[in-house]
Amino acid sequence: MHATNGSSVPRRQLGRLLTKLREDAQVTIESAADELDCSRQKIWRIERGLTAARGPDVRVLCELYRANQEQAAVLLGLTELSKAEGWWHAYGRSIPIWFSLYMGLESVARQVRHYNAELVPGLLQTPGYATALFLSNRPELSEEERKKAVNLRIQRQGLLARRLPPAPDLTVILSEAVLRRPVPGRPVMAEQLRHLLAVGERSNITVRVLPLAAGPPLAAEAGTFVLLDFPTNAVGNPSEPPTVYVEGLTGALYLDQPEEIIAYERVWSGLESLALDERQSMELIDAILGECYE
């Protein structure tokens, strides 16, 4: 996977965080502009993610907004990333490991569409399933670190039940192989499948299964990905452009160029045409639960 030119994701997230800090500190745009000796329009454009911010300016704003050390590190990391023509977000480098740019986007999305051929997505994982994954894939983590990672994953799921702002609609398409692969242990997987059956009853969550009999989809080349769509603003335009998130072993790729969105929308349409409908998917999950894990 290659990063492409022009992604505005880091600038948008930087602008959102700067706006929140400024408002929390009760600082006006005019006061911020005076501090930087610039126009009000420049502050507005930075906060809207329309222009890249300079490191020295962000440092001044951090002081003005009374940002703590961790917040300042995040903002300066995003400032560096926003300068890149094409970029990977590498965890633990420009931005501290605990901070996820994706979580910021997910929290303001109107619709989240997730395809996964290997695992149940984090938003639908049980604590037991998440713990088993960390034990298997991240054995270097201490017990305390593992518990924190699992807790963060479970807390993140709260956005699916929130009232204000309205919870996003989540649609997940899973390969049948995900359901048949014990990760690891039959009791853990049984609990996870029962959880999928339960959340599939919720009005804003749709779980569909891509049967093995459907053959390899176009998504076999695209791999696991997430499509994020955002609410409209007062004039009816999306508050953020649609974004594709593709996670790798050492980082994540964010795509928001029109041709990139079109390509992944085509892949998603192909998945929808091959996947079982909601009722059929729930029936298959229930059948696999009884056949393999109970």
KAJO-V21362 format. One record per residue. N is the residue number from 0. PHI is phi in radians with two decimals (none if undefined). PSI is psi as a letter, one per 20 degrees, with the letter a starting at -180 (999 if undefined). NEAR is the number of other C-alpha atoms within 8 Angstrom. Layout:
n:N phi:PHI psi:PSI near:NEAR
n:N phi:PHI psi:PSI near:NEAR
//
This chain:
n:0 phi:none psi:p near:2
n:1 phi:-2.12 psi:p near:3
n:2 phi:-1.23 psi:q near:10
n:3 phi:-2.01 psi:r near:9
n:4 phi:-1.20 psi:q near:6
n:5 phi:1.54 psi:j near:7
n:6 phi:-1.11 psi:p near:12
n:7 phi:-1.73 psi:j near:9
n:8 phi:-1.00 psi:g near:9
n:9 phi:-1.07 psi:h near:12
n:10 phi:-1.11 psi:g near:16
n:11 phi:-1.13 psi:g near:12
n:12 phi:-1.20 psi:h near:13
n:13 phi:-1.04 psi:g near:13
n:14 phi:-1.08 psi:g near:12
n:15 phi:-1.11 psi:g near:11
n:16 phi:-1.19 psi:h near:9
n:17 phi:-1.12 psi:h near:10
n:18 phi:-1.08 psi:g near:9
n:19 phi:-1.10 psi:g near:8
n:20 phi:-1.08 psi:g near:10
n:21 phi:-1.09 psi:g near:11
n:22 phi:-1.17 psi:h near:9
n:23 phi:-1.10 psi:h near:8
n:24 phi:-1.47 psi:i near:8
n:25 phi:1.01 psi:l near:6
n:26 phi:-1.85 psi:p near:10
n:27 phi:-1.40 psi:r near:8
n:28 phi:-1.07 psi:h near:9
n:29 phi:-1.08 psi:g near:7
n:30 phi:-1.16 psi:h near:8
n:31 phi:-1.13 psi:g near:13
n:32 phi:-1.12 psi:g near:13
n:33 phi:-1.09 psi:h near:9
n:34 phi:-1.13 psi:h near:8
n:35 phi:-1.59 psi:i near:8
n:36 phi:0.98 psi:l near:6
n:37 phi:-2.41 psi:a near:9
n:38 phi:-1.41 psi:q near:8
n:39 phi:-1.06 psi:h near:10
n:40 phi:-1.07 psi:h near:6
n:41 phi:-1.12 psi:g near:9
n:42 phi:-1.09 psi:g near:12
n:43 phi:-1.06 psi:g near:9
n:44 phi:-1.18 psi:h near:10
n:45 phi:-1.12 psi:g near:13
n:46 phi:-1.19 psi:h near:13
n:47 phi:-1.55 psi:j near:10
n:48 phi:1.27 psi:k near:14
n:49 phi:-1.54 psi:i near:9
n:50 phi:-2.52 psi:q near:8
n:51 phi:-1.33 psi:q near:10
n:52 phi:-1.69 psi:q near:9
n:53 phi:-1.53 psi:q near:7
n:54 phi:-0.93 psi:g near:9
n:55 phi:-1.04 psi:h near:6
n:56 phi:-1.17 psi:g near:9
n:57 phi:-1.14 psi:h near:12
n:58 phi:-1.08 psi:g near:10
n:59 phi:-1.10 psi:g near:10
n:60 phi:-1.15 psi:h near:9
n:61 phi:-1.04 psi:g near:10
n:62 phi:-1.18 psi:g near:8
n:63 phi:-1.11 psi:h near:8
n:64 phi:-1.56 psi:j near:11
n:65 phi:1.01 psi:l near:7
n:66 phi:-1.21 psi:q near:11
n:67 phi:-1.38 psi:r near:6
n:68 phi:-1.07 psi:g near:6
n:69 phi:-1.19 psi:g near:7
n:70 phi:-1.09 psi:g near:8
n:71 phi:-1.10 psi:h near:11
n:72 phi:-1.10 psi:g near:10
n:73 phi:-1.10 psi:g near:12
n:74 phi:-1.11 psi:g near:12
n:75 phi:-1.24 psi:h near:11
n:76 phi:-1.11 psi:g near:10
n:77 phi:-1.14 psi:h near:14
n:78 phi:-1.05 psi:g near:16
n:79 phi:-1.14 psi:g near:10
n:80 phi:-1.13 psi:h near:11
n:81 phi:-1.22 psi:i near:11
n:82 phi:-1.45 psi:i near:7
n:83 phi:-1.28 psi:q near:7
n:84 phi:-1.24 psi:h near:8
n:85 phi:-2.54 psi:q near:9
n:86 phi:-2.68 psi:q near:9
n:87 phi:-1.86 psi:p near:9
n:88 phi:-1.58 psi:o near:9
n:89 phi:-1.71 psi:o near:10
n:90 phi:-1.05 psi:p near:10
n:91 phi:1.46 psi:j near:8
n:92 phi:-1.92 psi:e near:7
n:93 phi:-1.16 psi:h near:12
n:94 phi:-2.17 psi:p near:12
n:95 phi:-0.94 psi:q near:10
n:96 phi:-1.08 psi:h near:8
n:97 phi:-1.36 psi:i near:5
n:98 phi:-1.71 psi:p near:7
n:99 phi:-2.13 psi:o near:7
n:100 phi:-1.08 psi:h near:8
n:101 phi:-1.06 psi:g near:7
n:102 phi:-1.06 psi:h near:7
n:103 phi:-1.13 psi:g near:9
n:104 phi:-1.24 psi:g near:10
n:105 phi:-1.04 psi:h near:9
n:106 phi:-1.21 psi:i near:7
n:107 phi:-1.96 psi:j near:8
n:108 phi:-1.30 psi:q near:12
n:109 phi:-1.56 psi:h near:11
n:110 phi:-2.49 psi:p near:10
n:111 phi:-2.13 psi:p near:14
n:112 phi:-2.07 psi:p near:10
n:113 phi:-2.25 psi:p near:13
n:114 phi:-1.94 psi:p near:10
n:115 phi:-2.50 psi:p near:14
n:116 phi:-1.74 psi:i near:11
n:117 phi:-2.10 psi:g near:8
n:118 phi:-2.44 psi:r near:7
n:119 phi:-1.21 psi:p near:9
n:120 phi:-1.06 psi:q near:8
n:121 phi:-0.96 psi:h near:9
n:122 phi:-1.15 psi:i near:8
n:123 phi:-2.09 psi:j near:10
n:124 phi:-1.39 psi:q near:11
n:125 phi:-1.44 psi:r near:10
n:126 phi:-1.00 psi:h near:9
n:127 phi:-1.13 psi:g near:8
n:128 phi:-1.14 psi:g near:13
n:129 phi:-1.09 psi:g near:12
n:130 phi:-1.08 psi:g near:11
n:131 phi:-1.08 psi:h near:11
n:132 phi:-1.12 psi:g near:11
n:133 phi:-1.15 psi:h near:11
n:134 phi:-1.09 psi:h near:9
n:135 phi:-1.39 psi:g near:7
n:136 phi:-1.70 psi:h near:6
n:137 phi:-2.25 psi:m near:8
n:138 phi:-1.14 psi:i near:8
n:139 phi:-1.31 psi:i near:4
n:140 phi:-1.24 psi:q near:9
n:141 phi:-1.26 psi:r near:7
n:142 phi:-1.06 psi:h near:6
n:143 phi:-1.14 psi:g near:7
n:144 phi:-1.11 psi:h near:8
n:145 phi:-1.13 psi:g near:12
n:146 phi:-1.09 psi:g near:9
n:147 phi:-1.11 psi:g near:8
n:148 phi:-1.13 psi:g near:8
n:149 phi:-1.16 psi:g near:11
n:150 phi:-1.06 psi:g near:9
n:151 phi:-1.09 psi:g near:8
n:152 phi:-1.10 psi:g near:11
n:153 phi:-1.26 psi:g near:13
n:154 phi:-1.07 psi:h near:7
n:155 phi:-1.05 psi:h near:8
n:156 phi:-1.19 psi:i near:11
n:157 phi:-1.05 psi:h near:8
n:158 phi:-1.13 psi:h near:9
n:159 phi:-1.32 psi:i near:10
n:160 phi:-2.03 psi:j near:7
n:161 phi:-1.26 psi:q near:9
n:162 phi:-1.75 psi:g near:6
n:163 phi:-2.31 psi:p near:5
n:164 phi:-1.11 psi:r near:5
n:165 phi:-0.94 psi:q near:6
n:166 phi:-1.08 psi:q near:12
n:167 phi:-1.24 psi:q near:11
n:168 phi:-1.48 psi:p near:10
n:169 phi:-1.98 psi:p near:12
n:170 phi:-2.10 psi:p near:11
n:171 phi:-2.07 psi:p near:12
n:172 phi:-1.97 psi:p near:13
n:173 phi:-1.99 psi:q near:15
n:174 phi:-1.17 psi:q near:13
n:175 phi:-0.98 psi:h near:11
n:176 phi:-1.05 psi:h near:9
n:177 phi:-1.05 psi:h near:11
n:178 phi:-1.34 psi:h near:10
n:179 phi:-1.66 psi:i near:8
n:180 phi:-1.64 psi:o near:6
n:181 phi:-1.21 psi:p near:9
n:182 phi:-2.15 psi:n near:10
n:183 phi:-1.57 psi:q near:9
n:184 phi:1.79 psi:p near:7
n:185 phi:-1.16 psi:g near:10
n:186 phi:-1.06 psi:g near:7
n:187 phi:-1.11 psi:g near:13
n:188 phi:-1.23 psi:h near:13
n:189 phi:-1.06 psi:g near:11
n:190 phi:-1.08 psi:h near:9
n:191 phi:-1.15 psi:g near:12
n:192 phi:-1.17 psi:h near:12
n:193 phi:-1.09 psi:h near:10
n:194 phi:-1.13 psi:g near:10
n:195 phi:-1.08 psi:h near:10
n:196 phi:-1.11 psi:h near:11
n:197 phi:-1.23 psi:g near:8
n:198 phi:-1.22 psi:h near:9
n:199 phi:-1.13 psi:i near:10
n:200 phi:-1.46 psi:i near:7
n:201 phi:-1.35 psi:q near:8
n:202 phi:-1.16 psi:h near:5
n:203 phi:-1.78 psi:j near:9
n:204 phi:-2.17 psi:p near:12
n:205 phi:-2.14 psi:p near:11
n:206 phi:-2.05 psi:p near:13
n:207 phi:-2.19 psi:q near:14
n:208 phi:-2.02 psi:p near:12
n:209 phi:-1.61 psi:o near:13
n:210 phi:-1.21 psi:q near:11
n:211 phi:-1.05 psi:h near:8
n:212 phi:-1.17 psi:i near:4
n:213 phi:-1.26 psi:i near:9
n:214 phi:1.42 psi:r near:6
n:215 phi:-1.20 psi:p near:6
n:216 phi:-1.45 psi:r near:9
n:217 phi:-1.01 psi:h near:9
n:218 phi:-1.13 psi:i near:12
n:219 phi:-1.06 psi:h near:7
n:220 phi:-1.47 psi:h near:5
n:221 phi:-1.34 psi:h near:9
n:222 phi:1.38 psi:a near:8
n:223 phi:-1.10 psi:p near:11
n:224 phi:-2.73 psi:r near:12
n:225 phi:-2.23 psi:p near:11
n:226 phi:-1.83 psi:p near:12
n:227 phi:-1.99 psi:p near:15
n:228 phi:-2.06 psi:q near:12
n:229 phi:-2.10 psi:q near:13
n:230 phi:-1.10 psi:r near:10
n:231 phi:-1.53 psi:q near:9
n:232 phi:-1.59 psi:a near:8
n:233 phi:-1.10 psi:h near:5
n:234 phi:-1.75 psi:j near:5
n:235 phi:1.55 psi:j near:6
n:236 phi:-1.70 psi:q near:7
n:237 phi:-1.00 psi:p near:9
n:238 phi:-1.19 psi:h near:8
n:239 phi:-2.45 psi:q near:7
n:240 phi:-1.21 psi:q near:8
n:241 phi:-0.94 psi:q near:10
n:242 phi:-2.36 psi:p near:11
n:243 phi:-1.83 psi:p near:13
n:244 phi:-2.01 psi:p near:13
n:245 phi:-2.22 psi:o near:10
n:246 phi:-1.66 psi:p near:9
n:247 phi:-2.03 psi:a near:7
n:248 phi:-1.19 psi:h near:4
n:249 phi:-2.06 psi:j near:6
n:250 phi:-3.11 psi:a near:10
n:251 phi:-2.43 psi:q near:11
n:252 phi:-1.87 psi:p near:12
n:253 phi:-2.01 psi:p near:12
n:254 phi:-2.14 psi:p near:12
n:255 phi:-2.48 psi:j near:13
n:256 phi:-1.37 psi:q near:8
n:257 phi:-0.91 psi:g near:6
n:258 phi:-1.17 psi:h near:6
n:259 phi:-1.24 psi:g near:9
n:260 phi:-1.10 psi:g near:13
n:261 phi:-1.03 psi:g near:8
n:262 phi:-1.09 psi:g near:8
n:263 phi:-1.32 psi:h near:11
n:264 phi:-1.11 psi:h near:8
n:265 phi:-1.15 psi:g near:8
n:266 phi:-1.11 psi:g near:11
n:267 phi:-1.11 psi:g near:9
n:268 phi:-1.04 psi:h near:8
n:269 phi:-1.12 psi:g near:11
n:270 phi:-1.12 psi:g near:13
n:271 phi:-1.08 psi:h near:7
n:272 phi:-1.26 psi:h near:6
n:273 phi:-1.72 psi:h near:10
n:274 phi:-1.29 psi:q near:12
n:275 phi:-1.17 psi:q near:11
n:276 phi:-1.29 psi:r near:8
n:277 phi:-1.04 psi:g near:9
n:278 phi:-1.11 psi:g near:7
n:279 phi:-1.09 psi:h near:8
n:280 phi:-1.14 psi:g near:12
n:281 phi:-1.11 psi:h near:12
n:282 phi:-1.13 psi:g near:8
n:283 phi:-1.19 psi:g near:8
n:284 phi:-1.05 psi:g near:11
n:285 phi:-1.11 psi:h near:11
n:286 phi:-1.15 psi:g near:8
n:287 phi:-1.16 psi:h near:11
n:288 phi:-0.99 psi:g near:12
n:289 phi:-1.23 psi:h near:8
n:290 phi:-1.30 psi:g near:7
n:291 phi:-1.90 psi:h near:8
n:292 phi:-2.20 psi:i near:10
n:293 phi:-2.17 psi:999 near:6
//
